[in-house]
């Protein structure tokens, strides 16, 4: 699915445009791989966005701490208000499975556009495991 029109629109938002993966999130994405990170995305969307009235709506997505959280803010898939405004998804009903899948596709496309290449674990990463 092509998302060029959506990403062009998002790029005109000064707020959305400022989101980029930091080095830690880029390493996480590179080390785990996109399929694993998108599994996390699907879980986050189902738990935090899919209910008709999500807990803490408008503040349920942290600004950092996982590549998906950054992607959600960059793509306006962070809360039901943004989903309504930017994606036309109604606020007061549970998201349908195909809507959840579409959100995950948008997140995946944004992550792909970050051009994160797989990397070997650095010594710093290896030491942080202990």
N, C-alpha and C positions, 0 to 999 in steps of 0.2 A: 504494500500500500504506500502510495506517495504522500508525503507530509510536507512538501515544499511550501504550499500556501500557508499552512499552520505555522511552520517555522519562520516564514517571512513575517507573518503577523506578530509572532512572539518576539522576533528580533527588533521590532519597532518599539517595544516596551523597554524603557531604560531599566526598570526593575528586573524583568525576566532576563534581559541580556547580560546582566552582571554575574549570573551564576555560571561557575566553571568548576570542574573537579580540581580539588587541591591534590598535592602529591600523594598524600596518604590514601585518598579515595581512588586515585588513578592506579596506584599499586594494588589496592584491594581488588579493583575491577580486573586488572591484568592478571593477578594471581588466581582469583576465583574463576574468572571467565564469564562472559556475558550470559550464557544459559543459567548458571547458578545465581547470578545477581538478578536476573529476570524472574527466577523462582521466588527470590526474596521480594521482588516488586509485586508479584501477584499476591503473595501473602499480605504485604502491607496494604495493598489496595482493598483486598477482601476484608481485612480486619478494621482498617481505619477510614475507608471511604465508602464502601459498598452499602452499609446500613442506611436506611432512610434518614435516621437522625444519629449520625456518628457522635460518639463521646468527644467532647472538647472541640467540636467542629470549628474550624478557622484557626485552630492552634494545635491540631493533632500531628502535624508533620514537622519534625525538627528541621532546623536550617542546615544542619551538618551532622556528621556521624556515620553516614552510609552514602554511597554514590546515588542510590535511589532517592534519598531525601533531597539531594541537590537537584537531581533531574526533575523531581516533582515540582519544585519551586520554579525551575527554568521553563517547564512546560505547562504551568498553571493546572497541574493535576494534584495539588496539595490539599485542597479542601473542597467541600461541596459548593461553596460560593464561587470559587474559581472554575470548577467544572461546569457550573451553570453559565457563567459569564463568557468563558473562552471556548467551551466545547458544546454548549447547548444541552447539557444533561440536567434534567430537572432535579431540584434539591430534595424534595420531600417524598421520595420513593426509593426503595432499594435499587441499586444498580443491577442491571441484567448481566448475565454471564458474558454476552458479546460486548457489552460496554466495558466490563472489567478487562477483557482481552484487548480491546481497542486502547485503553489507557496504558496497558503494559506494552503494547506495540509502540505507542508514542514515546514512552520512557526508553524503550530499547533503541529506537531511532535516535533520540537525543544522545544516549550513551555512545552509540556507534559514531556519531558525528564528533565526539570528543577525541577520536583518533588515538585511543589508548592501545598501545601494542603490548602483547604479552612480554613480561620481563622475568629475568631470573631473580630469585630472592637476593636482596642485598645482605651484606653482613649485618647491617643495622636491623633488618627485618628478622634475620635468624636469631640475633641476640634478644630481640623483644619477645621471643617465644618462651624465654626462661623466666 
